[in-house]
Amino acid sequence: MDGDEASIATGGHHASTPMDWDKLFAARLHAVKVRPYLATALFALHAVESRRVPTMAVDRYWRCYVSPHFVARTPVEELAGVWVHEVSHLLRDHHGRGDRVARQRGLTGAGDRLRMNIAADCEINDDVYGDGLARPEGAVLPRTLGLPEGELMEDYLRQFRLGPWLDDMAAWLDCGSGADGLDREWDLGPDGAHALSEQEQDAVRFRVAQGITGCPGDTPKGWKRWAEEAFHPPQPWRQLLGAAFRAAASGSGAGQDYSYGRPARRSVALRGVVLPALRRRPPRVSVIIDTSGSVSDAELGSALLEVAAISRSVGGRRDLINVLPCDAAARVVHPLCRAEGIPLLGGGGTDLRTGFAAALRTPPRPDVVVVLTDGQTPWPEAQPPCRTVVGLFPRKARGRGSWDEDNPDYKPKGPPAWARVVEIG
């Protein structure tokens, strides 16, 4: 086995048991055979020989540290199960989730991280084994702790404390920093050989999720749930709305104009002719706020917060932002002084087409139109000559089951395809 296939990190210990690489990689092939949708991840995981780990453990950079003694005494079928278990920690981002839980709940001790490792094991082990994949002896299951199956690491973490049963499975409770986010002394770190970058890790997760959703078959429920979230991860709506605005504002044509202040480079080829150069400036923004009776005061408050965030996105240039309250008719266009000082008048029906018309005829013409609405409105038939971002207030946020109490089957037509849409809340 050459150096590209395996690294050695003996930590100064005597190499009493040689590493059986053939057996280790035969186990990986068996894992690929019985769980083909995990093949990309299993082959992306780089094996590192280490006599400082009890069994097998992973770090957050997709290296798998393997004990030669463990390989020697474990059947190939069980080694295959350990391969799948360890790569599952990385695919499910248990290290990143562990870091977030630690910050949110103030979990700072080594015992807390051990509990995270156990909770992460419960999330994986409840449905990963069987159908050709052997469960390693002593692997912790939710029922071992008297817990229900099918829950996430964060849920399990709330439901148990460390107890006397710990001694019976101590060898299985260190899956490395890739399982709980706590660095180990044997980790090679971000600068060590064969580390995967965050982009490479995301690419591996995407390929695995593609395989699961493309041919679900009898894939366990836990993996189906993970694949669905990999394609549609829950994200904070403020970040999404900000990203949509920045994408629209930085697109081709937005915030661009010609200026003679810096002549174009092509002028040197034309004697006696000065050509203007295309320069970049912060985009002009019109914010249309739906003030109809179907929009709550809390949602109008959120809209004003977004106006302030948009102002920061254009470098604090308030002269570049206009705010237009609109229900069935467009109101006065307000240049931005302070977001909290804008009168949001309205309360009637909704027709944001008048808002679009007013925004586009107010000089200077906007580069980006941002619409904050609950969606109960007709939309312009033609695409405006600028980019459009729509922030939708969800109806369910106000506790009602339908859009129209008199007509439960009514559902308004969604925003047009030419708008970038983000659901708020």
C-alpha positions in Angstrom: 0.0 0.0 0.0 1.6 3.3 -1.1 1.7 6.6 0.7 -1.2 8.0 -1.4 -3.5 5.2 -0.2 -2.7 5.3 3.6 -0.9 7.6 6.0 0.8 6.5 9.3 0.4 8.3 12.6 1.7 6.0 15.2 2.2 8.6 17.9 5.5 6.9 19.0 3.8 3.6 20.0 5.4 0.3 19.0 3.9 -1.2 15.9 3.1 -4.6 17.4 0.2 -5.3 15.0 0.7 -4.5 11.3 -2.2 -2.8 9.6 -4.1 -5.2 7.3 -5.0 -2.7 4.6 -6.4 -5.4 2.3 -8.9 -6.4 5.0 -9.8 -2.8 5.8 -10.5 -1.9 2.1 -12.3 -5.2 1.5 -14.6 -4.1 4.2 -15.1 -0.8 2.5 -16.0 -2.5 -0.7 -18.5 -4.7 1.1 -20.0 -1.4 2.5 -20.3 0.0 -1.0 -21.9 -3.2 -2.2 -24.7 -3.2 0.4 -25.0 0.6 0.6 -24.3 1.8 -3.0 -25.7 5.3 -2.4 -22.9 5.9 0.0 -20.1 5.0 -2.4 -19.0 8.5 -3.2 -18.6 9.3 0.5 -16.9 6.1 1.4 -14.3 6.5 -1.2 -13.8 10.2 -0.3 -12.9 9.2 3.3 -9.1 8.9 3.6 -7.8 6.1 5.9 -5.0 7.0 8.4 -3.3 4.3 10.5 -3.3 5.3 14.2 -2.6 3.4 17.4 -4.1 6.1 19.5 -7.7 5.4 18.6 -9.6 2.5 20.1 -11.5 1.4 17.0 -12.1 3.9 14.1 -12.7 7.6 14.3 -13.1 10.5 11.9 -12.1 14.2 12.0 -14.0 17.0 10.4 -11.7 17.0 7.4 -12.8 13.5 6.2 -9.9 11.5 7.5 -10.6 8.2 9.1 -8.2 7.1 11.9 -8.0 3.3 12.2 -6.5 1.1 14.9 -4.5 -1.9 13.4 -5.4 -4.0 16.4 -9.1 -3.3 15.8 -8.9 -4.3 12.1 -7.1 -7.5 13.0 -9.7 -8.7 15.5 -12.9 -7.5 13.7 -14.7 -9.5 10.9 -14.9 -7.9 7.5 -18.7 -7.6 7.8 -18.6 -5.7 11.0 -15.8 -3.5 9.7 -18.1 -2.6 6.8 -20.7 -1.5 9.4 -18.1 0.7 11.1 -17.1 2.3 7.8 -20.8 3.3 7.2 -21.2 4.5 10.8 -18.2 6.8 10.6 -18.9 8.3 7.3 -22.5 8.9 8.4 -21.2 11.3 11.1 -19.5 13.4 8.4 -22.4 13.3 5.9 -24.8 14.4 8.6 -22.4 17.2 9.7 -22.4 16.1 13.4 -19.3 18.1 14.1 -20.9 21.4 12.8 -24.2 20.6 14.5 -22.3 19.8 17.7 -20.5 23.1 17.6 -23.9 24.9 17.2 -25.6 23.0 20.0 -22.7 23.7 22.3 -22.9 27.5 21.6 -26.7 27.6 22.0 -27.0 25.5 25.2 -23.7 26.5 26.8 -22.2 23.0 26.7 -18.5 23.4 27.4 -17.2 20.2 29.1 -15.8 17.0 27.7 -18.7 15.1 29.2 -21.1 17.3 27.2 -19.2 16.4 24.0 -19.3 12.7 24.9 -23.1 13.0 25.3 -23.2 14.6 21.8 -21.2 11.6 20.4 -23.7 9.2 22.0 -26.7 11.2 20.7 -25.2 11.3 17.2 -24.6 7.5 17.4 -28.3 7.0 18.3 -29.4 9.1 15.3 -27.3 6.9 13.0 -27.7 3.5 14.5 -31.4 3.3 14.8 -31.9 2.3 11.1 -28.5 2.0 9.5 -27.9 -1.7 10.0 -29.5 -4.8 8.6 -30.1 -5.6 4.9 -26.6 -6.9 4.5 -24.8 -4.5 6.9 -23.8 -6.1 10.2 -24.1 -4.1 13.4 -20.8 -4.1 15.3 -21.1 -5.7 18.8 -21.7 -3.1 21.5 -22.8 -0.3 19.1 -25.2 2.0 21.1 -28.9 2.1 20.0 -31.7 4.4 21.1 -33.4 1.5 22.9 -30.1 1.0 24.9 -30.9 4.3 26.6 -34.7 3.7 26.7 -35.2 6.3 24.0 -37.5 6.3 20.9 -36.1 5.7 17.4 -36.2 8.1 14.5 -35.1 11.3 16.3 -32.1 13.6 15.7 -29.0 14.1 17.7 -30.3 17.4 19.1 -33.4 15.7 20.4 -31.6 12.7 21.9 -29.2 15.1 23.7 -32.0 16.5 25.8 -33.2 13.0 27.0 -30.4 11.3 28.8 -27.4 11.7 31.1 -24.2 9.7 31.4 -24.8 6.5 33.4 -23.3 3.2 34.6 -24.1 1.5 31.2 -21.2 3.7 29.8 -18.6 1.1 30.8 -20.2 -1.6 28.6 -19.8 0.5 25.4 -16.8 2.7 26.2 -14.8 1.5 23.2 -17.5 2.8 20.9 -17.9 6.2 22.4 -15.1 8.0 20.7 -15.8 8.5 17.0 -13.5 11.5 16.8 -14.0 15.2 16.2 -16.1 14.4 13.2 -18.8 13.2 15.5 -19.0 15.9 18.1 -16.7 18.8 17.0 -14.2 18.5 19.8 -10.6 18.2 18.5 -8.6 15.1 19.4 -4.9 14.8 20.1 -4.4 12.5 17.1 -6.1 14.9 14.6 -3.9 16.0 11.7 -5.8 19.3 11.5 -6.7 21.4 8.5 -3.2 21.5 7.2 -2.6 17.8 7.3 -2.5 15.6 4.2 -5.6 14.6 2.4 -8.0 17.0 4.1 -11.2 17.9 2.2 -12.1 21.5 1.8 -15.6 22.6 2.8 -16.5 22.9 -0.9 -15.3 19.3 -1.5 -17.3 18.1 1.5 -20.5 19.7 0.2 -19.9 18.2 -3.2 -19.7 14.7 -1.7 -22.9 15.3 0.3 -24.7 16.5 -2.8 -23.7 13.5 -4.8 -24.8 11.1 -2.0 -28.1 13.0 -1.7 -28.6 12.7 -5.5 -28.1 9.0 -5.3 -30.7 8.6 -2.5 -33.4 10.8 -4.0 -32.8 9.4 -7.5 -33.2 5.7 -6.6 -34.8 5.7 -3.1 -35.7 2.0 -3.2 -35.6 0.6 0.4 -33.3 3.4 1.7 -33.8 3.8 5.5 -36.1 6.7 6.6 -33.2 8.5 8.3 -31.3 8.7 5.0 -34.3 9.8 3.1 -34.9 12.6 5.6 -31.2 13.6 5.4 -31.2 13.7 1.6 -34.3 15.9 1.5 -32.7 18.4 3.9 -29.5 18.3 1.9 -31.4 19.6 -1.1 -33.6 21.9 0.8 -31.7 22.9 4.0 -33.6 25.2 6.4 -31.9 28.6 6.3 -32.6 31.9 8.1 -35.0 33.9 5.8 -33.2 37.2 6.6 -30.0 35.8 5.1 -31.8 34.4 2.1 -33.6 37.7 1.4 -30.3 39.6 1.8 -28.6 37.2 -0.6 -31.4 37.6 -3.1 -31.1 41.4 -3.0 -27.3 41.3 -3.3 -27.5 38.9 -6.3 -30.0 41.2 -8.0 -28.0 44.4 -7.2 -24.8 42.9 -8.5 -26.2 41.5 -11.7 -25.2 42.7 -15.2 -26.6 46.2 -15.9 -27.7 46.9 -12.3 -26.0 50.0 -10.9 -24.0 50.7 -14.1 -23.8 54.0 -16.1 -21.5 55.7 -18.5 -19.1 58.5 -17.4 -16.7 60.8 -19.1 -14.8 61.1 -15.8 -12.7 58.1 -16.8 -12.4 57.7 -20.6 -12.8 54.3 -22.0 -9.6 52.4 -22.9 -10.8 52.1 -26.5 -10.4 55.9 -26.8 -6.7 55.4 -27.5 -7.5 53.7 -30.8 -9.7 56.6 -32.0 -7.7 59.8 -32.5 -9.6 62.9 -31.3 -12.5 60.9 -29.9 -13.2 60.5 -26.2 -15.5 57.6 -25.3 -17.2 57.3 -21.9 -16.4 54.3 -19.7 -18.9 52.1 -18.0 -18.6 52.6 -14.2 -20.2 50.8 -11.3 -22.2 52.6 -8.7 -24.5 51.4 -5.9 -27.8 50.3 -7.2 -31.0 52.5 -6.9 -33.6 50.6 -5.0 -37.4 50.9 -4.7 -39.1 49.1 -1.9 -42.8 48.4 -2.3 -44.4 47.5 1.0 -47.9 45.9 1.0 -50.0 47.8 3.5 -53.3 46.1 2.8 -55.6 44.9 5.5 -54.3 41.3 5.2 -50.8 42.3 6.3 -50.3 42.4 10.1 -48.6 45.1 12.2 -45.8 42.6 13.0 -45.2 42.0 9.3 -45.1 45.7 8.6 -42.5 46.0 11.4 -40.5 43.3 9.7 -40.7 45.2 6.4 -39.2 48.3 8.1 -36.3 46.2 9.4 -35.7 44.9 5.9 -35.6 48.5 4.6 -32.9 49.3 7.1 -30.9 46.1 6.1 -31.2 47.1 2.4 -29.8 50.6 3.3 -26.8 48.9 4.8 -26.4 46.7 1.7 -25.9 49.8 -0.5 -23.3 51.3 1.8 -25.7 53.4 3.8 -26.6 55.6 0.8 -30.2 56.5 1.8 -30.5 58.8 -1.3 -30.5 55.6 -3.4 -33.6 54.1 -1.7 -37.3 55.0 -2.1 -40.0 53.4 -0.1 -43.6 53.1 -1.5 -46.5 51.9 0.7 -49.2 50.4 -1.4 -52.5 48.6 -0.9 -55.1 48.9 -3.8 -53.5 52.2 -4.8 -49.9 53.5 -4.7 -49.2 56.0 -1.9 -46.5 58.7 -1.8 -43.0 57.7 -2.7 -40.8 58.3 0.4 -37.1 58.9 0.1 -35.4 57.1 2.9 -34.4 59.1 5.9 -35.0 56.7 8.7 -36.9 53.5 8.2 -38.9 53.9 11.4 -40.1 57.3 10.2 -41.9 56.1 7.1 -45.7 56.2 7.4 -47.1 52.9 6.3 -50.6 54.0 5.3 -53.2 51.6 3.9 -55.6 49.0 5.1 -57.7 48.3 2.0 -57.4 45.8 -0.8 -54.3 44.9 -2.6 -53.1 45.7 -6.1 -49.3 46.0 -6.2 -49.4 46.6 -10.0 -50.0 50.3 -9.1 -46.9 50.1 -6.8 -44.8 48.8 -9.7 -46.0 51.5 -12.0 -45.3 54.3 -9.5 -41.9 52.9 -8.7 -40.9 52.7 -12.3 -42.0 56.2 -13.2 -40.3 57.9 -10.3 -37.0 59.3 -11.4 -34.3 58.1 -11.4 -35.5 54.7 -12.5 -34.6 51.9 -10.0 -32.1 49.2 -10.7 -33.8 46.8 -8.2 -37.4 46.6 -7.0 -38.0 44.8 -3.6 -41.6 43.9 -2.8 -42.6 42.9 0.7 -46.1 41.3 0.6 -48.3 38.4 1.7 -48.9 37.6 -2.0 -52.6 38.4 -2.2 -52.3 40.7 -5.2 -52.4 40.7 -9.0 -48.9 41.0 -10.5 -47.7 42.9 -13.6 -48.1 40.9 -16.8 -44.8 42.1 -18.2 -41.4 41.9 -16.6 -40.2 45.3 -15.3 -37.0 46.7 -16.9 -35.1 45.9 -13.7 -34.6 43.1 -11.3 -37.3 42.1 -8.8 -37.0 40.5 -5.4 -40.2 39.4 -3.6 -40.3 38.8 0.2 -43.5 36.8 1.0 -45.1 36.9 4.4 -46.5 33.4 5.0 -50.2 33.2 5.7 -49.6 30.5 8.4 -47.6 32.9 10.5 -50.9 34.5 11.6 -52.5 31.2 12.6 -55.2 31.1 9.9 -55.8 27.9 8.0 -56.8 29.5 4.6 -56.3 32.6 2.6 -60.0 33.5 2.5 -62.3 32.6 5.4 -65.4 32.7 3.0 -63.7 30.6 0.4 -61.4 27.9 1.9 -60.4 26.7 -1.6 -59.1 30.1 -2.7 -55.3 30.4 -3.1 -53.8 33.5 -4.8 -51.6 33.2 -7.8 -48.0 33.2 -6.8 -45.3 35.7 -7.9 -44.2 35.6 -11.5 -41.3 33.5 -12.7 -39.2 36.6 -13.4 -39.1 37.5 -9.7 -36.7 36.1 -7.1 -38.9 34.9 -4.3 -38.0 34.4 -0.6 -40.5 33.3 2.1 -40.2 35.4 5.2 -40.6 33.9 8.7 
